[in-house]
């Protein structure tokens, strides 16, 4: 499984960048890897948010599963055409 990534641009004073580069070099890391490590260490104690499904979503899911087991689902080959023809 491939993890999705994003880029973040951060503007730092030259002196702070120098401090970061020195620390990164001390650990044998590139600047990006060192900053990523700092962020990972900072957020490691944060719980990933988990949300309960609404009663409506649970009901819709159960109805869809029943339709699947009954064989009453309709195969859609082209979603755009399906919605155009509703």
C-alpha positions in Angstrom: 0.0 0.0 0.0 1.4 3.4 -1.0 1.1 6.3 1.5 -0.2 9.5 0.1 2.1 12.5 0.6 2.0 16.2 0.4 4.5 19.0 0.3 4.7 21.8 2.8 6.7 25.0 2.2 8.2 26.7 5.3 10.0 30.0 5.3 12.6 30.2 8.1 15.2 32.7 9.1 18.7 31.9 7.7 20.1 31.4 11.2 17.4 28.9 12.2 17.9 26.9 8.9 21.6 26.8 9.8 20.8 25.3 13.3 18.5 22.7 11.7 21.1 21.8 9.1 23.8 21.4 11.8 21.5 19.1 13.8 20.6 17.1 10.7 24.2 16.6 9.8 25.0 15.5 13.4 22.5 12.6 12.9 23.6 11.9 9.3 20.2 13.1 7.9 19.2 15.4 5.1 17.4 18.5 6.2 14.0 17.3 5.0 14.4 13.9 6.8 15.4 15.6 10.0 12.4 18.0 9.9 10.1 15.0 9.1 11.6 13.2 12.1 10.9 16.2 14.3 7.3 16.3 13.2 6.8 12.6 13.7 8.2 12.8 17.2 6.0 15.7 18.0 2.7 14.1 16.9 3.3 10.5 18.0 1.2 11.0 21.1 -1.8 12.3 19.1 -4.7 9.9 18.6 -6.0 9.7 15.0 -9.6 11.0 15.1 -12.2 8.3 14.9 -15.8 9.2 14.3 -18.9 7.1 14.8 -21.2 6.6 11.8 -24.5 8.3 12.0 -27.7 6.2 12.4 -28.7 7.1 8.8 -25.3 5.9 7.5 -25.6 2.6 9.4 -29.1 2.1 8.1 -28.0 2.9 4.5 -25.1 0.5 4.8 -27.3 -2.3 6.2 -29.8 -1.8 3.4 -27.0 -1.9 0.8 -25.7 -5.2 2.2 -29.1 -6.7 2.1 -29.5 -5.7 -1.5 -26.1 -7.2 -2.3 -27.0 -10.5 -0.7 -30.3 -10.5 -2.5 -28.5 -9.9 -5.9 -30.6 -6.8 -6.6 -27.8 -4.4 -7.1 -27.4 -2.8 -10.6 -24.0 -2.8 -12.3 -23.1 0.7 -13.6 -20.4 0.7 -16.2 -20.4 4.5 -16.8 -21.3 6.7 -13.8 -21.5 9.9 -15.9 -24.1 8.4 -18.2 -26.0 6.9 -15.3 -26.4 10.3 -13.7 -27.3 12.0 -17.0 -30.1 9.4 -17.6 -31.7 9.7 -14.2 
